[in-house]
Amino acid sequence: MRPAARHPARGAGPRAFVSGSRHNGKVSTTSLPAPDHSPRLREALLAADFTVDGLLDLLGAPAYAALARSETVPALRATRGDTPLETLVRLFLLQRPVPAERARAALPLAQCLDDGWVVESGAAVASTEGGTAGGEVGALVMATVDVRPYGGPDGEDWFIVSDLGCAVGGASGSIGHGEGVVLGVGGASTTLAGLTVRTPVVSALDVGTGSGIQALHAAQHATRVSATDLNPRALLCARLTLALSGAPAADLYEGSLFEPVGDETYDLIVSNPPFVISPGARLTYRDGGMGGDDLCRTLVQETGDRLADGGYAHFLANWQHVEGEEWQDRLRSWVPRGCDAWIVQREVQDVTQYAELWLRDSGDHRADPEAYAARYDAWLDEFDARRTKAVGFGWITLRKSGSERPSVVVEEWPHPVEQPLGETVRAHFERQDYLRAHDDAALLTAHFALAPEVVQEQVGLPGAEDPEHVVLRQNRGMRRATKVDTIAAGFAGVCDGSLSAGRILDAIAQLVGEDPVRLRDRTPQAIRLLVEEGFLLPVEAPGA
């Protein structure tokens, strides 16, 4: 990302900003709307039930799901009437022109025209887009931005503002758009929002805010929210998202990574950065502009100096799998001093799959075959030069613990999980604190309880007296499963907080005829693993 001077955008006049974004190779000079009358527009949207629940009721589950796949025909068929909700769906989600009279029934039209949310579209024409039965004749209006209902974690009705056709899963998806466009909410955005620890904090920072979804979430539990982005158009979209969602304004700064905020520290830092590993920086919303995975590495490493004590940082990232190098070691080297880390690799693609994915994202597969082949070749040249055999995708969470013995857990977990995971993430780091403070002797005097969502599975031949192996499985959070021996299974099954670990092991030793001293010596490592992965929870001793 290219650095820029510190530039606070709070209070700036968005209507004076003319975008330099490019749509399918053409420069767009469409100004973004002004937020001046956002409360009144929000009231109109809510009055029409232009919400997630309202859309589900109007469209039905199949058409709603099709819209998320960028298929608009079912939604067009479901909005042939003239109710305010149908008008808003056609205007802001399907991005079709609607008769001005219908728009006036759904919106404070004069203010929306003045503020730039909609514009007049051409001369008066007969309505063919679901108008009234008489073939109503009149002026048409069109939306200038995508406004998409989004449900908050506690049932809030929010609205995400992005460029037309750039809401991921929207009327036309993000394919083929130019370098300065602002995308809406996609799966990556919701994944990051679900991962974030949501404890109340004083200050939060959203690095690379885009449409502002992470800043919007943070505004619910942070006293002060700041956001940065290299793209000035993104900062204005974020401002509109916050205003239209009824959230407090954020401090908005233009620039690369942490450069605009100097040496300030934050209790929470989140970022869904432009993590795509690509030859060049053609598309601002996805290409970092640094070589290989350097942008993600730089972001993670520089976070250590920006986190307040006890603070959390959450990132999505891509990383290279390099010939002759363990990817886990590569990521451990990114973790800044004084921070604990939990890094989860969710997916790996070979270099050809990866290049094809992002060439499709930018619409290059629809271009001239020779141009497509040349760009594909350039991606593979880049990977060859960096000895990259595959690319991993996943989550990185840091916590500023200040410990001289930091906990750095790097793992691969491609299996389904249960979102939101914020509480699971917080509990993970609390367990790391516990294990760091308890040596093996202390573990044997401690009390534990089996986590309530854990079940036991026994695997073996039908009719066999003993199982071949025992599996403990979590039904919540990360939904982990771990194979244990019969001793560990028996130990976990007895843990209800009433007896210390040592006393339980002594009873098991007597039951199976094993030396209790040897059992005590070899079991703490298994206990430590079960605690680390959340199968066993430390509890206070009775009467403590």
C-alpha angles and dihedrals in degrees: 000000000000115000120238136186121274106274121171110207100187108121093012118139107252094189088065092055115096114197123233094197121134125226114197090336096313123111113242118211095180112138117224119242123268116246093219096114099026094126091059092046090048090053090053093049092050093045089056090048090243090165136114091266092045092052092050091051093047101041101029124229097283095052091042091052091046090055089055087056091052092254109135105175096088091049092048090053091049094053103055093119130081104243117131091249093053089048092052093048091053093044103045106019104031092029096219124148113257130195112271092233091057091047090050089056091055103035143030084259100184092054092043089054092047093046093045102244089125135016134202113262117215129297127331111290138171110269114248096162100087097301126159123298095263095062091253114221120213148101121311128221130201134198119250094203139026111255111191128184113237127184117228122221093260097042096276117159106230133169126216118209120206140147120293112277091008102095100113105247089014133126094305105000123229097291118131100005125141136253102276102043122124117227126212129224119318136165093281091055094051092044091056092045090052093049096053120106106239104202116138112271138176098228136021132181127202110199112204094008099186108177090358102250095136092046089051092054092045092052089068094065107016124082092212127024126194127184134189134195136167089220112074090201089060091055090054092048089051090051090052092047092054094044096047091047092054093244126141116269118263130220103255123201130184117222148074123305111309096342096101094054098048115199098340117134129218138200091221131027123182131177139174092186130188089271101163112128102224143148100263135345103276098145118042095201093061113010115080098203093226125102118272113325093336094118093058091043092050092048093052096043095048092049093075091072093045099051120092118224109288091012126141131223124193126192141171112217148169121220136186125249100215127198111260095011131096109235090218091058090048091056095043088058089060095060111105122231115273094025133110114215140201112192120182123188107209102175142009127201129186115240095261093052090047095050092047092050094056095038087058090046091059094043094245090135087067093052131086108311092233092051090048091050091048092052092045088051091050091055092052091046088054092051093046091051090054095041088239115165099173143356126234127208127199153105131302121194124182129188122192099231099152088217121155086215102049121194110233114178116183116178145153116238114164094162127108117279134190115250137241093056100172094108090045090053093048091048091050092060093043089056090050088056090051095049092046090055096047124067121197094275091052091049091058091055093045128096124231139185128206109250108256096237095055121110130181125233124192119205124197146105117305111267095014115142095226130030119248089230142345125232126200111205133190118217095195139049113004090001092221125184124199131183114231136178122246092263093055092043091051092046093051092046092055095047107109099138096260099099132042118249091249094054091049091052091049090054092048091049091054091047096052097033097246129143105265093212092056091046091052090049097052102036106065092078090056091047090050091053093048090051093045092053094044101250092117124040123204112238136183115268114252109272093013 
